[in-house]
Amino acid sequence: RPLRTRIRIKRIYRAGRVSDGKRILVDRLWPRGVAKERARLFSWCKEIAPSDALRRWFHTNPGAWEEFATRYRAELAMQNDVVAKLAGYAREGVVTLLYAAKDEDHNNAIVLQDYLRRWLEREAEDDRSTT
């Protein structure tokens, strides 16, 4: 399976499927009303979520999607170890990044998915250039 299709996103409130692969919650706060057993998580990666300050800022500025994405990418750039770990899971198989936000078009998982895909593409380019 191509690396681009290995990183999926999904609201945690939707049913888990075997095809989700490793289900990783990427929110800092546990989602309301979700039982831990029902979540069927591989991991809860709180540290990759946007900072509390950024999350609060975006909550009060929901129209500032591009600015949120830019600020979140800057935070991700400071988290190479965690990003590398998530990228490693994606190299092994399917990873589904879970989020709780109601807005399925504007949330941290979308930014993270894109960031991870670009990370993996850069790794693949580096591998090709050294061989």
DSSP file with accessible surface (Angstrom, degrees, kcal/mol):
  #  RESIDUE AA STRUCTURE BP1 BP2  ACC     N-H-->O    O-->H-N    N-H-->O    O-->H-N    TCO  KAPPA ALPHA  PHI   PSI    X-CA   Y-CA   Z-CA
    1    1 A R              0   0  163      0, 0.0     5,-0.1     0, 0.0    92,-0.0   0.000 360.0 360.0 360.0 132.4    0.0    0.0    0.0
    2    2 A P    >   -     0   0   92      0, 0.0     3,-1.3     0, 0.0     4,-0.5  -0.273 360.0-120.0 -60.3 145.8    1.4    3.4   -0.9
    3    3 A L  G >  S+     0   0   58      1,-0.3     3,-1.4     2,-0.2     4,-0.4   0.843 109.2  64.5 -56.8 -34.8    2.6    5.5    2.1
    4    4 A R  G >  S+     0   0  115      1,-0.3     3,-0.5     2,-0.2    -1,-0.3   0.830 104.0  46.1 -60.6 -32.3    0.1    8.3    1.3
    5    5 A T  G <  S+     0   0   60     -3,-1.3    -1,-0.3     1,-0.2    -2,-0.2   0.494  95.8  76.5 -90.3  -1.5   -2.9    6.0    1.9
    6    6 A R  G <  S+     0   0   48     -3,-1.4    89,-3.4    -4,-0.5     2,-0.7   0.619  82.9  69.3 -83.2 -14.9   -1.5    4.6    5.1
    7    7 A I  E <   +a   95   0A   1     -3,-0.5     2,-0.3    -4,-0.4    89,-0.2  -0.913  66.0 169.2-110.5 110.0   -2.3    7.7    7.2
    8    8 A R  E     -a   96   0A  66     87,-3.2    89,-3.4    -2,-0.7     2,-0.3  -0.731  21.8-144.5-113.2 164.3   -6.0    8.1    7.7
    9    9 A I  E     +a   97   0A  44     -2,-0.3     2,-0.3    87,-0.2    89,-0.2  -0.951  21.6 166.0-129.2 153.2   -8.1   10.4    9.9
   10   10 A K  E     -a   98   0A  14     87,-2.0    89,-1.6    -2,-0.3     2,-0.2  -0.969  40.8-103.8-162.5 142.8  -11.4    9.7   11.6
   11   11 A R  E >   -a   99   0A  49     -2,-0.3     3,-1.8    87,-0.2    89,-0.2  -0.523  32.0-131.0 -67.6 137.7  -13.6   11.2   14.3
   12   12 A I  T 3  S+     0   0    2     87,-2.8    -1,-0.1     1,-0.3    88,-0.1   0.756 103.7  68.4 -65.3 -19.5  -13.3    9.0   17.4
   13   13 A Y  T 3  S+     0   0   76     86,-0.4    -1,-0.3     2,-0.1     2,-0.3   0.623  83.2  88.5 -76.6 -12.3  -17.0    8.9   17.7
   14   14 A R  S <  S-     0   0  136     -3,-1.8    -4,-0.0     1,-0.1     0, 0.0  -0.633  95.9 -89.0 -84.6 149.1  -17.2    6.7   14.5
   15   15 A A        -     0   0   57     -2,-0.3     2,-0.2     1,-0.1    -1,-0.1  -0.216  41.0-116.9 -60.5 140.6  -17.0    3.0   15.0
   16   16 A G        -     0   0   13     22,-0.3     2,-0.3    -4,-0.1    -1,-0.1  -0.499  31.6-165.2 -75.3 145.9  -13.5    1.4   14.9
   17   17 A R    >   -     0   0  148     -2,-0.2     3,-1.9     1,-0.1     4,-0.2  -0.952  33.4-119.5-129.9 154.4  -12.8   -1.1   12.2
   18   18 A V  G >  S+     0   0  133     -2,-0.3     3,-2.0     1,-0.3    -1,-0.1   0.879 114.3  64.2 -57.7 -36.8  -10.0   -3.6   11.7
   19   19 A S  G 3  S+     0   0   72      1,-0.3    -1,-0.3    -3,-0.1     3,-0.1   0.623  83.2  78.2 -65.7 -10.7   -9.0   -1.7    8.5
   20   20 A D  G <  S-     0   0    9     -3,-1.9    -1,-0.3     1,-0.2   -12,-0.2   0.683  80.2-167.6 -68.4 -19.1   -8.2    1.3   10.8
   21   21 A G    <   +     0   0   42     -3,-2.0     2,-0.6    -4,-0.2    -1,-0.2  -0.427  62.0  11.8  66.5-135.5   -4.9   -0.3   11.6
   22   22 A K  E    S-b   95   0A  55     72,-2.4    74,-2.8    -2,-0.1     2,-0.6  -0.644  78.1-150.7 -77.9 116.5   -3.2    1.4   14.6
   23   23 A R  E     -b   96   0A   8     -2,-0.6    19,-3.3    17,-0.3    20,-1.6  -0.807  18.1-177.4 -92.7 116.9   -5.8    3.8   16.1
   24   24 A I  E     -bc  97  43A   0     72,-2.8    74,-3.2    -2,-0.6     2,-0.4  -0.963  21.1-143.0-124.0 117.4   -4.1    6.8   17.6
   25   25 A L  E     -bc  98  44A   0     18,-2.1    20,-2.5    -2,-0.5    74,-0.2  -0.654  15.5-174.4 -76.1 126.4   -5.9    9.6   19.5
   26   26 A V        +     0   0    0     72,-2.7     2,-0.3    -2,-0.4    -1,-0.1   0.002  47.1 104.1-116.4  28.7   -4.1   12.8   18.7
   27   27 A D        -     0   0   22     71,-0.1    22,-0.1    22,-0.1    21,-0.1  -0.827  66.2-138.9-106.1 151.1   -6.1   15.2   21.0
   28   28 A R  S    S+     0   0   72     -2,-0.3     2,-0.4    22,-0.2    -1,-0.1   0.814  88.9  55.5 -76.1 -31.0   -4.7   16.5   24.3
   29   29 A L  S    S-     0   0   95     17,-0.0    -2,-0.1    -3,-0.0     3,-0.0  -0.819  93.1-110.1-106.4 143.6   -8.1   16.0   26.1
   30   30 A W        -     0   0   65     -2,-0.4     2,-0.1     1,-0.1     3,-0.1  -0.497  44.9-107.1 -68.0 133.7  -10.0   12.8   26.3
   31   31 A P    >   -     0   0    5      0, 0.0     3,-1.4     0, 0.0    -1,-0.1  -0.407  36.4-105.4 -67.8 135.7  -13.2   13.0   24.2
   32   32 A R  T 3  S+     0   0  222      1,-0.2     3,-0.1    -2,-0.1    -3,-0.0  -0.308  97.9  10.0 -59.1 137.5  -16.4   13.4   26.1
   33   33 A G  T 3  S+     0   0   81      1,-0.2     2,-0.6    -3,-0.1    -1,-0.2   0.560  91.9 125.9  75.8   8.8  -18.7   10.3   26.2
   34   34 A V    <   -     0   0   10     -3,-1.4     2,-0.2     4,-0.0    -1,-0.2  -0.902  53.2-141.2-105.3 119.0  -16.1    7.9   24.8
   35   35 A A     >  -     0   0   46     -2,-0.6     4,-1.7     1,-0.1     3,-0.1  -0.541  17.3-127.2 -74.1 140.0  -15.4    4.8   26.8
   36   36 A K  H  > S+     0   0  127      1,-0.2     4,-0.8    -2,-0.2     5,-0.5   0.898 109.7  50.5 -55.8 -40.5  -11.8    3.7   26.8
   37   37 A E  H >4 S+     0   0  155      1,-0.2     3,-0.8     2,-0.2    -1,-0.2   0.906 108.9  51.2 -65.3 -40.7  -12.7    0.2   25.7
   38   38 A R  H 34 S+     0   0  122      1,-0.2   -22,-0.3     2,-0.1    -1,-0.2   0.810 100.0  64.4 -67.7 -27.6  -14.9    1.4   22.9
   39   39 A A  H 3< S-     0   0    1     -4,-1.7    -1,-0.2    -3,-0.1    -2,-0.2   0.785  84.5-158.4 -68.1 -26.5  -12.1    3.6   21.6
   40   40 A R    <<  -     0   0  128     -3,-0.8   -17,-0.3    -4,-0.8     2,-0.2   0.910  23.4-175.1  47.1  52.8  -10.0    0.6   20.8
   41   41 A L        -     0   0   49     -5,-0.5   -17,-0.2     1,-0.2    -1,-0.2  -0.531  37.1-165.5 -82.2 144.2   -6.8    2.7   20.8
   42   42 A F  S    S-     0   0   99    -19,-3.3     2,-0.3     1,-0.4   -18,-0.2   0.801  83.4 -11.1 -81.7 -38.6   -3.3    1.6   20.0
   43   43 A S  E     -c   24   0A  32    -20,-1.6   -18,-2.1    -3,-0.1     2,-0.6  -0.992  51.6-138.4-159.7 152.1   -2.0    4.8   21.6
   44   44 A W  E     -c   25   0A  67     -2,-0.3     2,-1.1   -20,-0.2     3,-0.2  -0.957  22.4-170.1-114.7 106.5   -3.1    8.1   23.0
   45   45 A C    >   +     0   0    1    -20,-2.5     3,-1.3    -2,-0.6     4,-0.4  -0.598  18.8 161.2-101.3  71.1   -0.5   10.6   21.7
   46   46 A K  G >   +     0   0   94     -2,-1.1     3,-1.5     1,-0.2    -1,-0.2   0.837  67.8  65.6 -57.7 -37.4   -1.3   13.7   23.7
   47   47 A E  G 3  S+     0   0   75      1,-0.3    -1,-0.2    -3,-0.2    35,-0.1   0.695  96.2  55.8 -67.0 -16.6    2.1   15.3   23.1
   48   48 A I  G <  S+     0   0    1     -3,-1.3    -1,-0.3   -21,-0.1    -2,-0.2   0.607  87.7 100.5 -89.5 -10.1    1.5   15.6   19.4
   49   49 A A  S <  S-     0   0    3     -3,-1.5   -22,-0.1    -4,-0.4     3,-0.1  -0.275  90.4 -84.0 -69.0 158.1   -1.7   17.6   19.9
   50   50 A P        -     0   0    8      0, 0.0   -22,-0.2     0, 0.0    -1,-0.1  -0.295  57.1 -93.2 -57.9 149.5   -1.7   21.4   19.5
   51   51 A S     >  -     0   0   33      1,-0.1     4,-2.9    -3,-0.1     5,-0.2  -0.184  34.3-110.1 -58.8 157.7   -0.6   23.2   22.6
   52   52 A D  H  > S+     0   0   61      1,-0.2     4,-2.7     2,-0.2     5,-0.2   0.905 120.4  53.5 -56.8 -41.4   -3.3   24.3   25.0
   53   53 A A  H  > S+     0   0   67      1,-0.2     4,-2.4     2,-0.2    -1,-0.2   0.926 111.8  43.6 -61.8 -43.8   -2.6   27.9   24.0
   54   54 A L  H  > S+     0   0    7      2,-0.2     4,-2.7     1,-0.2     5,-0.2   0.918 112.9  51.9 -69.0 -41.6   -3.0   27.2   20.3
   55   55 A R  H  X S+     0   0   90     -4,-2.9     4,-2.1     1,-0.2    -2,-0.2   0.942 113.0  45.1 -59.6 -45.9   -6.1   25.1   20.8
   56   56 A R  H  X S+     0   0  144     -4,-2.7     4,-1.7    -5,-0.2    -1,-0.2   0.907 111.8  52.9 -64.3 -41.8   -7.7   27.9   22.8
   57   57 A W  H  X S+     0   0   60     -4,-2.4     4,-0.9    -5,-0.2     3,-0.2   0.936 110.9  46.1 -59.4 -46.6   -6.7   30.5   20.3
   58   58 A F  H  < S+     0   0   31     -4,-2.7     3,-0.4     1,-0.2     6,-0.2   0.881 107.2  58.5 -66.6 -35.5   -8.2   28.5   17.4
   59   59 A H  H  < S+     0   0  159     -4,-2.1    -1,-0.2     1,-0.2    -2,-0.2   0.876 112.5  39.9 -60.7 -36.0  -11.4   27.9   19.4
   60   60 A T  H  < S+     0   0  102     -4,-1.7    -1,-0.2     1,-0.2    -2,-0.2   0.572 123.8  41.0 -89.3 -10.0  -11.8   31.7   19.7
   61   61 A N    ><  +     0   0   62     -4,-0.9     3,-2.4    -3,-0.4    -1,-0.2  -0.433  65.2 158.1-130.5  58.6  -10.7   32.3   16.1
   62   62 A P  T 3  S+     0   0   91      0, 0.0     3,-0.3     0, 0.0    -1,-0.1   0.751  72.2  60.7 -62.0 -20.2  -12.4   29.5   14.1
   63   63 A G  T 3  S+     0   0   80      1,-0.2     2,-0.6    -3,-0.1     3,-0.3   0.563  85.0  80.5 -80.7  -6.4  -12.1   31.4   10.8
   64   64 A A    <>  +     0   0   28     -3,-2.4     4,-2.6    -6,-0.2    -1,-0.2  -0.260  51.2 141.6 -96.5  48.3   -8.3   31.5   11.1
   65   65 A W  H  >  +     0   0   42     -2,-0.6     4,-2.8    -3,-0.3    -1,-0.2   0.915  69.6  48.5 -57.4 -49.5   -7.8   28.0    9.7
   66   66 A E  H  > S+     0   0  126     -3,-0.3     4,-2.4     1,-0.2    -1,-0.2   0.909 113.1  48.2 -61.4 -40.5   -4.7   28.8    7.7
   67   67 A E  H  > S+     0   0   83      2,-0.2     4,-2.6     1,-0.2    -1,-0.2   0.903 111.3  50.7 -66.9 -40.4   -3.0   30.6   10.6
   68   68 A F  H  X S+     0   0    4     -4,-2.6     4,-3.0     2,-0.2     5,-0.2   0.950 110.7  49.2 -59.0 -48.4   -3.9   27.7   12.9
   69   69 A A  H  X S+     0   0    3     -4,-2.8     4,-2.7     1,-0.2    -2,-0.2   0.916 111.7  48.9 -59.8 -42.6   -2.4   25.2   10.4
   70   70 A T  H  X S+     0   0   71     -4,-2.4     4,-1.8     1,-0.2    -1,-0.2   0.936 114.0  45.5 -62.6 -46.3    0.8   27.3   10.1
   71   71 A R  H  X S+     0   0   99     -4,-2.6     4,-1.8     2,-0.2    -2,-0.2   0.893 113.1  50.0 -65.6 -39.0    1.2   27.6   13.9
   72   72 A Y  H  X S+     0   0    1     -4,-3.0     4,-2.8     2,-0.2    -2,-0.2   0.919 107.9  53.0 -68.1 -40.0    0.5   23.9   14.5
   73   73 A R  H  X S+     0   0   84     -4,-2.7     4,-2.1    -5,-0.2    -1,-0.2   0.900 106.9  53.7 -61.1 -36.8    3.1   23.0   11.8
   74   74 A A  H  X S+     0   0   61     -4,-1.8     4,-0.5     2,-0.2    -1,-0.2   0.899 109.6  47.7 -64.0 -39.0    5.6   25.1   13.7
   75   75 A E  H >< S+     0   0   53     -4,-1.8     3,-1.3     1,-0.2    -2,-0.2   0.917 110.0  52.4 -66.1 -41.6    4.8   23.2   16.9
   76   76 A L  H >< S+     0   0    1     -4,-2.8     3,-2.2     1,-0.3     7,-0.2   0.867  99.5  63.3 -62.5 -34.6    5.1   19.9   15.0
   77   77 A A  H 3< S+     0   0   46     -4,-2.1     3,-0.4     1,-0.3    -1,-0.3   0.723 100.6  53.6 -63.5 -18.9    8.6   21.0   13.8
   78   78 A M  T << S+     0   0  162     -3,-1.3    -1,-0.3    -4,-0.5    -2,-0.2   0.358 100.9  63.6 -92.9   3.4    9.7   21.0   17.4
   79   79 A Q    <>  +     0   0   52     -3,-2.2     4,-2.6     1,-0.1     3,-0.4  -0.213  55.8 143.7-121.9  41.7    8.5   17.4   18.0
   80   80 A N  H  > S+     0   0   85     -3,-0.4     4,-2.7     1,-0.2     5,-0.2   0.839  70.9  55.0 -55.2 -37.1   10.7   15.4   15.6
   81   81 A D  H  > S+     0   0  124      2,-0.2     4,-1.8     1,-0.2    -1,-0.2   0.930 112.8  41.0 -64.8 -43.6   11.0   12.4   17.9
   82   82 A V  H  > S+     0   0   10     -3,-0.4     4,-2.4     2,-0.2    -2,-0.2   0.917 115.3  50.9 -71.5 -41.1    7.2   12.0   18.2
   83   83 A V  H  X S+     0   0    0     -4,-2.6     4,-2.9     1,-0.2     5,-0.2   0.931 109.6  51.3 -61.1 -42.8    6.6   12.7   14.5
   84   84 A A  H  X S+     0   0   36     -4,-2.7     4,-2.2    -5,-0.3    -1,-0.2   0.889 108.5  51.8 -62.3 -38.3    9.3   10.1   13.6
   85   85 A K  H  X S+     0   0   91     -4,-1.8     4,-1.8     2,-0.2    -1,-0.2   0.946 112.1  45.1 -64.3 -45.7    7.6    7.5   15.9
   86   86 A L  H  X S+     0   0    3     -4,-2.4     4,-1.9     1,-0.2    -2,-0.2   0.906 111.8  52.5 -64.5 -40.3    4.2    8.1   14.2
   87   87 A A  H  X S+     0   0    0     -4,-2.9     4,-2.0     1,-0.2    -1,-0.2   0.889 105.8  55.6 -62.3 -37.5    5.9    8.0   10.7
   88   88 A G  H  X S+     0   0   11     -4,-2.2     4,-1.4     1,-0.2    -1,-0.2   0.906 105.1  51.3 -61.9 -41.3    7.4    4.7   11.7
   89   89 A Y  H  X S+     0   0   42     -4,-1.8     4,-1.3     1,-0.2     3,-0.2   0.908 109.1  51.6 -60.7 -41.0    4.0    3.3   12.5
   90   90 A A  H  < S+     0   0    1     -4,-1.9    -2,-0.2     1,-0.2    -1,-0.2   0.854 105.1  55.2 -67.3 -33.0    2.8    4.4    9.1
   91   91 A R  H  < S+     0   0  111     -4,-2.0    -1,-0.2     1,-0.2    -2,-0.2   0.837 109.0  49.6 -66.2 -29.7    5.7    2.7    7.4
   92   92 A E  H  < S-     0   0  132     -4,-1.4     2,-0.3    -3,-0.2    -2,-0.2   0.759 128.4 -61.9 -78.8 -28.8    4.6   -0.6    9.1
   93   93 A G  S  < S-     0   0   23     -4,-1.3    -1,-0.2    -5,-0.1     2,-0.1  -0.984  83.2 -15.8 170.9-163.7    1.0   -0.3    8.1
   94   94 A V        -     0   0   24     -2,-0.3   -72,-2.4    -3,-0.1     2,-0.4  -0.398  49.9-170.2 -71.2 137.4   -2.2    1.7    8.3
   95   95 A V  E     -ab   7  22A   1    -89,-3.4   -87,-3.2   -74,-0.2     2,-0.6  -0.994   7.0-159.0-125.5 133.0   -2.5    4.4   11.0
   96   96 A T  E     -ab   8  23A   1    -74,-2.8   -72,-2.8    -2,-0.4     2,-0.6  -0.970   9.4-149.1-115.4 117.3   -5.7    6.2   11.8
   97   97 A L  E     -ab   9  24A   0    -89,-3.4   -87,-2.0    -2,-0.6     2,-0.4  -0.767  18.1-152.9 -84.3 121.1   -5.4    9.5   13.5
   98   98 A L  E     +ab  10  25A   0    -74,-3.2   -72,-2.7    -2,-0.6     2,-0.3  -0.792  18.7 171.4-101.9 140.3   -8.4   10.0   15.8
   99   99 A Y  E     -a   11   0A   5    -89,-1.6   -87,-2.8    -2,-0.4   -86,-0.4  -0.934  29.5-146.3-141.0 162.6   -9.8   13.4   16.8
  100  100 A A        +     0   0   19     -2,-0.3   -89,-0.1   -89,-0.2    -1,-0.1   0.617  54.7 123.4-106.2 -16.0  -12.9   14.6   18.6
  101  101 A A        -     0   0   38      1,-0.1    -2,-0.1     2,-0.1   -89,-0.1  -0.101  57.9-140.5 -52.6 142.4  -13.6   17.9   16.9
  102  102 A K  S    S+     0   0  185      1,-0.1     2,-0.9     4,-0.0    -1,-0.1   0.821  85.8  82.9 -70.7 -33.1  -17.0   18.3   15.2
  103  103 A D    >   -     0   0   74      3,-0.2     3,-0.5     1,-0.2    -2,-0.1  -0.637  58.9-174.6 -79.5 105.9  -15.5   20.2   12.3
  104  104 A E  T 3  S+     0   0   92     -2,-0.9     3,-0.2     1,-0.2    -1,-0.2   0.578  81.8  49.4 -79.7  -7.2  -14.3   17.4   10.0
  105  105 A D  T 3  S+     0   0  118      1,-0.2     2,-0.3    -3,-0.0    -1,-0.2   0.551 114.1  40.9-104.1 -13.6  -12.7   19.9    7.6
  106  106 A H  S <  S+     0   0   67     -3,-0.5     2,-0.3     4,-0.0    -1,-0.2  -0.744  81.8 111.4-140.4  87.7  -10.8   22.0   10.0
  107  107 A N  S >> S-     0   0    4     -2,-0.3     4,-1.2    -3,-0.2     3,-0.8  -0.966  73.8-100.2-153.3 166.1   -9.0   20.1   12.8
  108  108 A N  H 3> S+     0   0   15     -2,-0.3     4,-2.8     1,-0.2     5,-0.2   0.814 114.1  64.2 -61.6 -31.4   -5.5   19.2   14.0
  109  109 A A  H 3> S+     0   0    0      1,-0.2     4,-2.9     2,-0.2    -1,-0.2   0.877  99.4  53.9 -63.6 -34.2   -5.7   15.7   12.6
  110  110 A I  H <> S+     0   0   43     -3,-0.8     4,-2.1     2,-0.2    -1,-0.2   0.938 111.8  44.0 -63.2 -46.3   -5.9   17.1    9.0
  111  111 A V  H  X S+     0   0    5     -4,-1.2     4,-2.6     1,-0.2    -2,-0.2   0.934 115.3  48.7 -64.6 -44.6   -2.7   19.2    9.6
  112  112 A L  H  X S+     0   0    0     -4,-2.8     4,-3.0     2,-0.2     5,-0.2   0.907 108.5  53.4 -63.6 -42.4   -1.0   16.3   11.3
  113  113 A Q  H  X S+     0   0   29     -4,-2.9     4,-2.4    -5,-0.2    -1,-0.2   0.947 112.3  44.5 -57.0 -48.8   -1.9   13.9    8.5
  114  114 A D  H  X S+     0   0   45     -4,-2.1     4,-2.5     2,-0.2     5,-0.2   0.915 113.0  51.6 -62.4 -42.7   -0.5   16.2    5.9
  115  115 A Y  H  X S+     0   0   28     -4,-2.6     4,-2.3     1,-0.2    -2,-0.2   0.929 111.5  46.7 -61.5 -45.1    2.7   16.8    8.0
  116  116 A L  H  X S+     0   0    2     -4,-3.0     4,-2.6     2,-0.2    -1,-0.2   0.897 110.8  52.0 -65.7 -40.9    3.3   13.1    8.4
  117  117 A R  H  X S+     0   0   51     -4,-2.4     4,-2.3    -5,-0.2    -1,-0.2   0.928 111.6  46.4 -61.6 -43.7    2.8   12.4    4.7
  118  118 A R  H  X S+     0   0  128     -4,-2.5     4,-2.5     2,-0.2    -2,-0.2   0.891 110.4  54.1 -65.1 -39.0    5.3   15.1    3.8
  119  119 A W  H  X S+     0   0   39     -4,-2.3     4,-2.3    -5,-0.2    -2,-0.2   0.937 110.7  45.8 -57.8 -48.8    7.7   13.7    6.4
  120  120 A L  H  X S+     0   0    3     -4,-2.6     4,-2.4     2,-0.2    -2,-0.2   0.880 110.9  52.5 -65.5 -37.4    7.5   10.3    4.8
  121  121 A E  H  X S+     0   0   72     -4,-2.3     4,-2.4     2,-0.2    -1,-0.2   0.917 109.7  48.9 -64.9 -40.8    7.9   11.7    1.3
  122  122 A R  H  X S+     0   0  115     -4,-2.5     4,-2.8     2,-0.2    -2,-0.2   0.915 110.7  51.1 -63.9 -42.2   11.1   13.5    2.4
  123  123 A E  H  X S+     0   0   52     -4,-2.3     4,-2.5     1,-0.2    -2,-0.2   0.923 110.5  48.7 -58.9 -45.3   12.4   10.3    4.0
  124  124 A A  H  X S+     0   0   26     -4,-2.4     4,-2.3     2,-0.2    -2,-0.2   0.908 111.7  49.2 -63.7 -40.8   11.7    8.4    0.8
  125  125 A E  H  X S+     0   0  107     -4,-2.4     4,-2.3     2,-0.2    -2,-0.2   0.916 111.0  50.1 -63.4 -42.6   13.5   11.1   -1.3
  126  126 A D  H  X S+     0   0   96     -4,-2.8     4,-1.2     1,-0.2    -2,-0.2   0.909 110.2  50.6 -61.8 -41.4   16.5   11.1    1.1
  127  127 A D  H  X S+     0   0  104     -4,-2.5     4,-0.6     1,-0.2     3,-0.3   0.914 111.2  48.3 -62.5 -41.5   16.6    7.3    0.8
  128  128 A R  H >< S+     0   0  159     -4,-2.3     3,-0.7     1,-0.2    -1,-0.2   0.882 110.2  51.4 -66.5 -37.1   16.6    7.5   -3.0
  129  129 A S  H 3< S+     0   0   92     -4,-2.3    -1,-0.2     1,-0.2    -2,-0.2   0.731 109.6  49.6 -76.2 -19.6   19.3   10.2   -3.1
  130  130 A T  H 3<        0   0  113     -4,-1.2    -1,-0.2    -3,-0.3    -2,-0.2   0.504 360.0 360.0 -95.7  -3.8   21.6    8.1   -0.9
  131  131 A T    <<        0   0  150     -3,-0.7    -3,-0.0    -4,-0.6    -4,-0.0  -0.595 360.0 360.0-107.0 360.0   21.3    4.9   -2.9
